[in-house]
Amino acid sequence: MALSKAEKNRRKTKDGRKCADVFKADNDTIIHADCTTKPSPDGKMTEEEWCEVDPAEGGTPNWGFCEPNLDYDKVRMKVKALMEEEIPEIRKIKDEEEKLIPVGLKILETYEKTFKK
């Protein structure tokens, strides 16, 4: 059975339960369709996202803090930037290595002439 796009994008709590499609936070007039940073049901104001758990998931409490919502484009851009930062250092190491190859070959040649008679 194929999952709908909405089902694939559905957020989960840190303990792996699916968030409800929509929910209302206590004393809130807004119906949330995604995790919220409103004060959590335990009264804490942590700025950490939370959601009401889908009733089909069960478990207690009936809410949980949400897994981070990954933005894969941002992740790819960050990795690319980090790799680009390392390119000059990699080139420098490669240049130093290329300078040492002839030295190593000369040492090997001397060793062979001296000890492989």
Backbone torsions as a table, in degrees:
resi	resn	phi	psi	omega
1	MET	NA	124.1	-179.3
2	ALA	-79.2	143.7	178.4
3	LEU	-87.8	144.3	176.0
4	SER	-72.3	163.7	179.5
5	LYS	-60.4	-40.3	179.2
6	ALA	-62.6	-39.7	-179.2
7	GLU	-67.8	-38.5	179.0
8	LYS	-65.5	-33.9	-177.1
9	ASN	-90.5	1.6	-177.1
10	ARG	-66.1	130.2	-178.4
11	ARG	-75.2	160.9	178.5
12	LYS	-129.3	158.7	175.1
13	THR	-80.9	167.1	-179.5
14	LYS	-62.7	-23.2	177.4
15	ASP	-92.0	10.0	171.0
16	GLY	91.2	2.4	179.3
17	ARG	-85.3	146.8	-179.9
18	LYS	-73.9	141.6	174.9
19	CYS	-74.3	151.6	175.7
20	ALA	-64.4	151.6	178.2
21	ASP	-58.2	-45.9	177.1
22	VAL	-142.4	151.9	176.9
23	PHE	-158.7	164.3	179.2
24	LYS	-121.3	128.2	175.9
25	ALA	-76.0	154.6	179.4
26	ASP	-51.9	137.8	177.7
27	ASN	54.5	28.6	-177.8
28	ASP	-115.8	138.6	178.0
29	THR	-92.5	-7.3	-177.9
30	ILE	-89.6	136.7	173.3
31	ILE	-95.7	121.6	-176.7
32	HIS	-92.1	135.7	176.8
33	ALA	-112.6	10.9	178.3
34	ASP	-155.8	173.7	178.9
35	CYS	-59.4	152.2	-177.1
36	THR	-130.0	158.6	175.7
37	THR	-104.2	10.9	174.0
38	LYS	-58.2	160.5	177.3
39	PRO	-52.6	134.9	-177.8
40	SER	-70.9	162.2	-177.7
41	PRO	-57.5	-20.7	177.7
42	ASP	-85.0	5.6	175.7
43	GLY	86.8	-1.2	-178.8
44	LYS	-81.3	141.1	176.7
45	MET	-110.7	82.9	-173.7
46	THR	-99.3	-8.8	-172.6
47	GLU	67.9	5.6	176.8
48	GLU	-86.8	135.9	-178.3
49	GLU	-68.5	143.2	177.2
50	TRP	-142.8	165.2	176.3
51	CYS	-148.2	162.6	171.1
52	GLU	-80.7	140.5	-177.5
53	VAL	-80.0	141.4	175.5
54	ASP	-54.8	128.6	-178.8
55	PRO	-55.0	-30.3	180.0
56	ALA	-67.2	-21.0	-179.6
57	GLU	-77.6	-31.0	-179.8
58	GLY	67.6	-165.4	179.0
59	GLY	86.9	163.7	177.3
60	THR	-128.7	147.4	-4.9
61	PRO	-69.9	173.5	-177.3
62	ASN	-85.6	20.4	176.7
63	TRP	-147.2	167.5	177.8
64	GLY	-164.6	159.6	175.6
65	PHE	-73.6	142.0	-172.4
66	CYS	-85.1	147.4	169.2
67	GLU	-64.9	149.1	177.7
68	PRO	-59.0	146.2	177.7
69	ASN	-90.6	102.1	-176.0
70	LEU	-74.1	132.9	174.3
71	ASP	-104.9	98.3	-173.6
72	TYR	-63.7	-29.1	176.2
73	ASP	-64.0	-42.2	177.9
74	LYS	-65.1	-39.6	179.4
75	VAL	-62.4	-47.3	179.5
76	ARG	-60.4	-42.2	-179.7
77	MET	-64.0	-40.0	179.8
78	LYS	-65.6	-44.1	179.3
79	VAL	-63.2	-42.9	179.0
80	LYS	-61.6	-43.4	179.5
81	ALA	-63.7	-41.9	178.6
82	LEU	-63.9	-40.1	179.0
83	MET	-65.7	-41.1	179.9
84	GLU	-64.8	-32.2	176.3
85	GLU	-64.6	-32.3	-175.5
86	GLU	-85.2	-17.1	-176.1
87	ILE	-56.4	-46.7	179.4
88	PRO	-59.8	-39.4	179.6
89	GLU	-66.6	-40.8	178.7
90	ILE	-63.5	-42.4	178.2
91	ARG	-63.2	-40.2	179.5
92	LYS	-62.3	-45.7	178.7
93	ILE	-62.6	-41.9	179.4
94	LYS	-62.3	-43.0	178.9
95	ASP	-62.7	-42.8	178.7
96	GLU	-64.4	-39.9	179.1
97	GLU	-62.7	-43.5	-179.7
98	GLU	-63.7	-31.2	177.1
99	LYS	-71.7	-30.5	-176.8
100	LEU	-83.7	-19.3	-178.8
101	ILE	-59.1	-50.1	178.8
102	PRO	-60.5	-36.2	178.2
103	VAL	-63.1	-45.9	178.6
104	GLY	-62.2	-41.7	178.3
105	LEU	-63.4	-40.1	179.1
106	LYS	-65.1	-41.2	177.6
107	ILE	-62.4	-43.4	179.4
108	LEU	-62.9	-43.3	179.1
109	GLU	-61.9	-43.3	178.7
110	THR	-63.1	-43.4	178.1
111	TYR	-59.1	-47.8	-178.9
112	GLU	-63.0	-40.5	179.8
113	LYS	-66.4	-37.7	-175.2
114	THR	-78.6	-44.4	-170.6
115	PHE	-108.7	-5.8	-177.9
116	LYS	-110.3	40.2	-179.2
117	LYS	-78.7	NA	NA
